[in-house]
Amino acid sequence: MTVLYVIVAVLILGFIIFFHELGHFLFARMFKVKVLSFSVGFGPAIWRKNIGGTEYRISAIPFGGYVSPLERTKIDILAEEVKERLRKDKLISSLKEEYIDLLVWEEIEKNFGFSREDIQKHSLESRPFWQKFLVVFAGPLFNIILAFFSIYILLLVGLPSLGTKVGKVMENSPAERIGVKPGDEVIEINGKRVKTWDDVRRRIAVSRDRVLIKVKRGEEIIEFTAEPEFRNGRKVIGILPDENSRVMLKYSVFSALPESLKFSYDFMTTLLKSIPLLFSREGVESIGGPISIAKFTADAVSEGISSVLMISFFMNINLAVLNLLPIPVLDGGNILIFFVESLVRRRLSYRVRGAIAIFGLFILLAVAALATFNDIKGIIMKKI
């Protein structure tokens, strides 16, 4: 893993995060929500520039980023802090409450550049539910768009996939009982042509009571009928692919469009179904941190454009699904809060929101700590 590959990997990760935050930013601007800051990365800024009231930043830690819209909750906290500080002055504390409020907003406008009118007209909370939803949902949506674009380009240049040659037949399986042998090349399942092992797996999974299989053995075409079994919640007949059997899938400009949609949909549904597995021992041990992410991306860069496009697709879909989980601080958590507020028809207090945010932050820090632990463990065990 050379330094050049690592640098390119960081740039790719930075672009994926930038594109996610760009979705939030563009939709916020579309609905006239004031954006205070737009940062690629976390931590101290290594570059910053204020344009049109928005501070654009590139921060030191590239694994993350944020768009900070004008939010009443944050301003409420800020106003309370300013008010408490002003009340320490005996002369100010003797004034009426409305005069203290005027002084508070004078100081906020002077130091932070927005007024009480901005809060009323240009804060995120001042927007109707559907606009707030779109501002928050836009980040994951942009990742899905980038994932679709990545897989579309990959299908144009060629997608390396497992072929349909059988590598192993499991003992006492339906496939063994009907006579399928290693080396057989599956060409049809239930009358449908198959090109990759994913096609084989999918066709078997959606079959009914019987699976009609057509294979090529040497120059001979043989047909079998198997009764699938249920294993780990899906239908199988007990065949495994030949890992050395590879095919290159290529599509035209137009045929790649529906295939890209299908590929993206299939991967997203598979990922959503696998979320409960994260709570198993294997799932916990599989969570990787920034070191793993950087390594996988750098390895993809070293292997060429096809691997880069594939890792871009996987990372964008994973980032979109992760952010839509209903965990406070994440986009899905914010959408859930907006939904609750629309049901009760009032805004949650900043104390309640603060407590929810702390809870969400605790979850994310725990996951980050686990991921870092797995990275360090992988280095020690020489798995990374």
Phi, psi and omega in degrees: 000093184285165180299321180298316179297321180295317180298314179297320179299317179296321178295320179295314178299318179298321180292320179299316179293317178302316182294322176299309181292329177299324177300311177301314186297311184295320180288326176297314179295322180301323182262017176060037172270127181291129179254121183279320181208151178226109185238132168262112184099168178245173175085197183296144181284134174260347172206139178209148178207133179264120179230120176061032179086001177247130177270119177264131186226145163245118186257167192292326184261110189284349185273068180154189180166172180197153167244129183250096177282163175291118182233135181298325181301313180294321181290324176301316179296315180299316181298320178297318180296316179296318181297316180297322179292318180294326182292346177288341174278119186299323181295315181291321183295340180277350181283162176292157185301320182294328178287323177297319178299319178298318178296321179300312182288331174298315181292320179297316180295322181292317186270333187240349171082017174222152187250177177296327178294322177300319181298318183288329186251334189234013176276160179298321182293340181283350181274152175295163185307315186294328178286318176299317179301313183293323178300317182283320182288339185299327180299301175302323179299317180294326176293322177295319178298316180293323177297314179300316180297320180297313183288329177297311178298320180297321179290336176284317182277338179124123181254111177292129182220161174292135177284187186258014179283133180284127179263327182209142175248122183290145179294143178057028179263162176305322181296319179294321183294329182268352174103014175292139184234153173303139182099342175295139178254116181286126181245337178214144172232120180052041176079001180254131179295139177239139182249331183229169178293331175298321176299316180301311183297317182293316181297322178292318184297326183263005180288166180268236184282334183230150177242119177267117186243131174245124182236157175251122179239100188069239177261359186264138174257123183236141178247138179230157171235121183239152173257110185294157176246159175265123174222129181053038174080010178219160181280134178219162173239001173090037175239144178240151184284158169278112185296341180270355179272112184235144175229156178248114180272125177230140181230160176282172181304321183273318182291338179290336182296303179295327178294323179294318177299315181297315180299315181295315180297314181299317182292320180296317179294321177298318180295317179296320179292334183273354181304316178302334180292341179296338182272001174274169180299317180296321180295317179298318182287342182273350181291121182252153180255199184299328180293315179297315181299314180297321181293312180300319181291318178296320176299319179297319179300319182291337183270347176117180188297324181298316179292324178296315179296321180292317180292327176296316178301309182299315184292321179294315179295316179298318180295320180295311182294317179301315183290339180270358175295141184284057179251128178309145183089322176283166181301318179298323177294319178294320177298319179297319179296315177300321181295317179297316180297325178289330178287314182276352177060035172202158182277137176294144180295157182294335177291317178296314179298321179298316179296319178297318180296318179298318178299314179296320179297322178299316179299313181296320179295323178296317179294319179297319179296318178297317180296318178295320176301316179296323177298312181296318177299320179295322178295314180298318181276002180058040176263346180254000000 
